[in-house]
């Protein structure tokens, strides 16, 4: 792939992530509140759960489409499905039909699956020495859209009123617009390239003769300690982040905070997720993804402690949400770099799709349980339960690191 084509494709991924980030974040900021208003607090996590479930259901088909038709077709298709989902949410809110809104949120999840797939598309444009850095730059681009998205809540409410759309659904107008524009950028600018090609601009294509399914790829990963840790790390990190983040607007709403304060809080959280991602990527390339992964898990533990102590104080919640975002950045970038380093072209893309599916299934479960847990044990209890999930991930990471160190020592002795 020529340098010009590589630059053009990276530019498309960056712009697409900005626009997709606006779309996703505009909906995230109000989704739980919209569902809670229509169905009660106990159902507040259902909307977010369905969105991440939709992302999980579409992750493997989009990865398969990327293998068969190229990344451009897969990314463009994902944004179209997300735009349709946003339109359905608007229609359901206009009709006061909760079932229709939930259906729209399920399809809305395609945007998250698509945005996640862009990091792997970026890895295919990079040399191994700069893999995590290039991936993190594309992830960083989401910062702009994701921080802007929640702060459009008030404007979205104003735009929706003349159309008879409830205030909490109005921001989805920006979601639909963002996804349509992201589709146009990917379709017109991104250079078509097979996802089964080797990593790096000059890497030779891998054989496409053998096809591996998602379950077979996961079985392969289960037998390889580092790959197994990468899968568990990504799934755990995303579930913990979504479990706490999705209930934060409801918690703040119960505390009497309005849409502007809630939007600001989610914006700062999302900034934590993406703003420092190039630094995280550089650290992963410089010191290794295993160390960066450990840093992310430690941050999750700190978040739980802060929320347990400061759950009723707005400043404490904001600090915790920022650290929750940076912890997610560390675990996601480190885990993705480990997955992208899988040597076999036969297993790499199916494993990426399967991992993205699992991370969204895990997040859907966390969001679904978030509402009942918030009602039963409060925001602090929810954070504690979420933090307990990181213990198995830490143990698997410790074993993977020991295995890797042993393998490197054995190789050096030969």
N, C-alpha and C positions, 0 to 999 in steps of 0.2 A: 504494500500500500504506500503511495507516495506521501511525502511530507505535507504537500498541499491538501491532499485528501484527508490525512490524519487531522490536520488543523481544522479543516472544515467540519469534520465529524465531531471533534471535541467541542467546537463552537456551538454546533447544533444541540449537543447534549447539555451544555451549560445553559443555553437559552431555554431549552425545553424544560429543564429542571426548575428554572426561575418561574416559568409560567405554570408548570405543574404544581410547584410549591404554593403558589397563590391559590390554586384551586383546592388543594388538599387542606391547607391551613384555614381557609375561609370556612370550610365545612366543619373542621374539627372544633373550632372555637365555639360553635353554637349547636353542634349535633346532639350532644348529651342533653343540653337544656331543652332543645326542641322536642325530643322524645319524652323527657320528663314532664314537660308541659302537657303533652298529649296523652301520656299513659301513666304518669306518676313516677316518683323517685325510684321505686323498686325496679322500674324498667329503664332507668336512665343510662345504664351501661349497654343496653341491647343494641342501640343504634351504632355505637362504636364497635361493638362485637361483630355486628353484621358487616360493617365496612372492612374490618380486618379479615373476617371470614371470606368475604368476596375476594380480597387480595390473595388469600391463600388458595382459594379454588382456581384462580386464574393464573397463579404463578407458574405451575407446571405446563399448562397449555401455551402460555406465552413463551416459555423457554423452548418448548417443542417447536413452536412456530419460528422462533429465532434460529433454531438449528436447520429447519427445512427451508425457510424463505428469507432468512437474514434478520439482523437486529432492527433494521428500519421498519420492516413490515410489522414486527412484533410490537415495537414501541408505538407506532402510529395506531395500531388496532387497540392497544390498551387505552390510549387517550380518548378514542372515539367511544368506547364502552363506558368510560368514566363520565364523559359529557352526557351520554344518554341517562346514566344514573342520576346525575345532578338535575336534569330536566324532570325526571320522575319524582324526585324529592319535592321540587317546586310545585308540581301538580298535586301531589298528595297533601302538602301543607295547605294549598289553596282550597282543596276539597275537605280539609280536616279529616283525612283518612289515614290513620296511623299505619295500616298495613301497606298502603301504597308508598308512604314515606320509607318504611323499612325495606321494601323491595328496592327503592332507589338507592338507599344506603349500601345495600349489598353490591349493586353494580358500581357504585361510587368507589368501592374498594379497588377497582381496576387501576385507579390512578396511583395508589400506593404501590401496587405490584409493578407498575410500569416505571415509576420513579426509582424503585429499588433495582430494577433490571438495568438501568442506565449505568450503575457503577460497574457492572460486569462488562457492559459494552465498552466502557472507558478502559478497563483492564486489558482488553484485546488490542488497544491502540498503544500500549505502553511496553517498554522493556522491563524485564523482571526487577532490575535495580530501582526502578521508579514506579513500580506497580501501585503500591499503596498511596503514593503521592498523587498520581494521576487520578486514581479513584476518588481520593478525598477532595480534589479540586471540583470534580463534577458534583459530589455530595455538597460541597460548600455552596455551590450556586443556588441550592435550595434555600439558603439562608434568606436571600433577598425576598423571594416570594413568600416564604413561610413566615417571616416576621411581618411583612406587609399584610398578609391575608387576614389574620385575626383582627387587625386594626381597621379593617374595612367593614367590620360588623355594623357599625352605626350607619355608614353610607349605604350598605346593602339593605338595611331595614328601610331606609328612606326611599330607595329605588323601588323596593317591592310594594310599598303601600299603595301607589296608584294602580297596581295590578291586582290588588286584593290579596297579596301574599303576606302572611304573618311576619312580624319583625324578625323572629328567630330563623326564618327560612330565607329571608332576603339575601344574606351573604352567599347563598348558593348560586345567585346570578353571576357573581364573580368567579365561582368555581367552574361553571359551564363555559364562560368566556375564556378562562385560563386554559382549560383542557382543549378547546377548539384551536386556540392559537398555538399550543404546544404541538398538537397534531400537524398543523400546517408547517411548523418549523422542521419537525422531524421528516415529514414527507418531502419537503422541498430542498433541504440543506444536507441532511445526513447522507453519507455515501454508503450505498448498500454493500454489505460484506457479510459473509457467512460467519455465524457464531462459532462454528467448529474449527475455525482457523486458529493457528497457534498464537501465542501471546507475543506482541511486539510487531512493529510495522513491517519487519522483514522476515517474520517467522513463516515457515512453510506450512501449508494447509495440512491438517490431520486427515486421516482416512475417514470418510463418511460411510464406509461400507457397513460398519457395525453400529447398531443403535442400542443404547442402554436406556431402560426405563427408570422412572424416579425411584421406585422401590429397590431396584437392583443397585442404583447408585448409593442409596442410603445403606444397604447391606455392605457395600464396598467400604464406605466410610466407617461403619461400625467396627471393621477389622483393622483400621488404621488409626492409631491413637490421636495423631495431630488433626487429621480430618474429622474424627469424631468430636474432638474438643471444639473445632471451628463450628460445627453444626450446633452443638449444645450451647456454645457461647452466644451465637447470633440469636437463637431461639429464646434463650433465657433473658438476654439483655432487652430484647424487644418486648417480651411479655411483661417484665418488671416496669419498663418505661410506660407502656400503654396502660397497665393496671393502675398506676398512680396518676398519670397525666389525665386519663379520661374522666376520672372522678373529681379532679381538682376544680373544674368549673362548677360542679354541683356543690362541692364543699364551700367554695367561696360564695356561691349564690345563697346558700343557707345562712352564711354569715352576713348577709345584707349587702354584698358588693354587686355593683352593676356591670353592664356589658363592657364598658370601657375598661374597668379594672380587670375584669376577667380576660378580656382580649389582650391587655398589656402583659398579664402574667403568662399567658400561653405564648405570646410573642417572645418573651425573655427565655422561656423554656426552649422554644424551637431555636432561638439564637444559640443557646447552649449546645443543642444537638448539632448544628451545622457551622456556626461561625468559625470555630477553631479547628474544623476538620482538616484543613491543609497542614496545620501544625501536628495534629494527631497522625496524619499520613506520613509526614516526614519522620516523626519519631518511630513509627512502625518500620519504615525503611532503614532508619539509622540504627535502632537498638533492637529491632525484632518485634514482630506482632505479639509474641507471647507476653512480653513485659507490658506492652500497652494494654493487652487484655486484662492482666492482673490489676492495673491501675483503674480500669473501668469497673471491675467487680468491687474494688475497695470503695469507689465513689458511691455505688449503690448502697453499701452498708452505711456510709456516712449520711446519705439521704434519709434512710430509715430513722436514724438517731435524731436528726434535726426535726423531722416531722413529729416524732413521738414527743419531743420536748416543746416544739413551737407550733403545733397544729392550729392553735387558736390565734396565732399572730401572723398578720399578713406578710411582714418582712421575712419571717422565718420560712413561710411557705414559698415565697419567691426564691430565696436562696436555695432551698431544697430542689425546686423545679429546675433551676439553672444547672445544679450539679447532676440532677437526673439526666438532663440533656447531654452534658459532657461525658457522663458515664456511658450513655448509649452510643455516643460518637466513638469512644474508645473500643467498646465491645464490637460494634458493627464493622468499623474499618479494619480492626485487627482480624476479626473472624473472616471478613470478606477477602482480605489479602491472603489468608491461609487457604481459603477455598480456590482463589484464582491461581494459586501456585501449584494446584494439582496438575501433574505432568501429563496424565492421560487425556487426550482430547475426547476420548470415548466417554469418559465419566464426568468431565469437568462441568459441561453445561447442564446435563440432567441433574447433577448434584446441586448446582446453584439453584435451579428451579425448585427442586425438592426441599432445599433448605429454606428458601423464601416462602414456600407453602407452609412448612412447619412453623416458621417464625410468626406467620400471620394466624395460623390455627392457635398457637400458644397465646398470642395477643388477644384473639377473639375470646378465648376462654377467660383470660384475665379481665377483659372489659365486661364480659357477661357476668362474672362473679363480683365485679367491682360494686355494682349497685346494691345487691343484698348485703355484702360485707360492710359497705359504708353505713347502711342502715342499722346493722347489728352491732358492729364493734367500732364504728367511727373511722375517721380519716387516719388517725395514728395507728389503729389496729390494722387497717388496710396496708399501710406502709410496712409494718412489721411482717405481715404475712408475705408480702411481695419480696422483702429482703431475704426471708428464709429460703426462697427458691434459688438464691445464688450459691448456697453451700454445696450442692452437688456439682454445679458447674466449676467451682473452685477446685474440688477434689479431682474431677476429670482433667482439668488443666494442669494440676500438679503432676498427675501421672503422665500426661502427654509430654510435659517438659522433661521429666526424667527419662522417658523413652527416647525423646529426640536427642538429649545430651548423650545418652548411651550409644545411640546410633552414630552420632558424630564422632565420638571417641573411638568406636570400632572402625569407622572409615579412616580416621587419621592413623591408626595403627597399621593399616594395610599398606 
